[in-house]
């Protein structure tokens, strides 16, 4: 989308309509009102032409948030692409120890997602809370300069970085849901995740280029990563628009009000499903380490495994998101977890060589494209608008904490039974999670909780 000189992201991208927008009658969607021109509609063409479906508009705010995520992921992936190899081969950590660190990387600060979500709903400023999170992650990049080879120092820096991610994720996703009509959420999240994964795709390549230009100096990578992260914060401040809602009634946004969401059966089922799916997912680092050991890849190839996954993700996120809006988000998401089963089984199947690497990374990209944004698109309409950020944070926290447990258990299984048995147990776990999620969410997955329940 080309940048306009005077209003770069302020205007909303809308589909062309035959009448002036002001003459359109509003249409009630769930608890919110949208113009009837937004969303899937049968638009009358020229005289005598049959009506046809028009793609829903994606707001400029979604593109702005996607740009921020793209830049931030370049910064993050510059550092994290080589982290598993560095910890296991460089610092000689055992698989179990790596599992603990990998779980902490995603799950230990998960509770801060709830804190960030609650504060954003309380102060009605999701952009400000997200900005604090992005700034913390930027500062953490400089901390790596002083960490050296100390595992404790690296762990502390990772904790600061994950604190930033924990604070920003729910407010960012809530801004996407509040900038998009419900029927277009899959496509909106798909576009955002595609832009996000494009940054993740570029990050390792930028890191390799910096290493080559700086004589293999990791300090140069850390400094460059910090500068890129600062650019992401600047883009957020300049171009992302917050939604300033009226101050809610006293007691609406409170710990008791947030906890009351769990009294609603749809939210309870959603959180349980998130936990099951988190338990069935092992870390990317494990998948790449198993591939690297199976194919005896050199250390120089290792960062490119993440590039392969992110390439598939960025190419498929938007079309799969649009598909989820049309055929249903739940079946698309479960299809993504079916691809994850194939990934785990391929790691020690009969296939080998480059065909194994390409197929595994391609399926891994499909898994992310069909699950990450699609799950948030499925969850958004289930949650009351005034507590939307808190609700998303609760769901993400449940999934992240379950992921922490999964990473530790997989590391223990690898160390006790070997990687072959561990990967097959992981595949069986995904089967159980798919069945449990289908049972939990098959009943009225698009139901909206009334505001009064909050």
Buried (B, 14 or more C-beta within 10 A) or exposed (E): EEEEEEEBBEEBEBEEBEEEEEEEEEBEBBBEEBBEBBBBBEBEEEEEEEEEEBEBBBBBBBBBBBBBBBBBBBBBBBBBBBBBBBBBBEBEBEBBBBBBBBBBBBBBBBBBBBBBBBBBBBEBBBBBBBBBBBBBBBBBBBBBEEBEEEEEBBBBBBBBBBBBBBBBBBBBBBBBBBBBBBBBBBBBBBBBBBBBBBBBBBBBBBBBBBBEEBEEEBEBBBBBBBEBBBBBBEBBBEBBBBBEEEEBEEEBBBEEBBEBBEEBEBBEBBBBBBBBBBBBBBBBBBBBBBBBEBBEBEEEEBBBBBBBBBBBBBBBBBEBBBBBBEEBBBBBBBBBBBBBBBBBBBBBBEEEEEEBBEBBBBBBBBBBBBBBBBBBBBBBBBBBBBBBBBBBBBBBBBBBBBBBBBBBBBBBBBBEEEBEEBBBBBBEBBEEBBEBBBEBBEEEBBEBBEBEEB
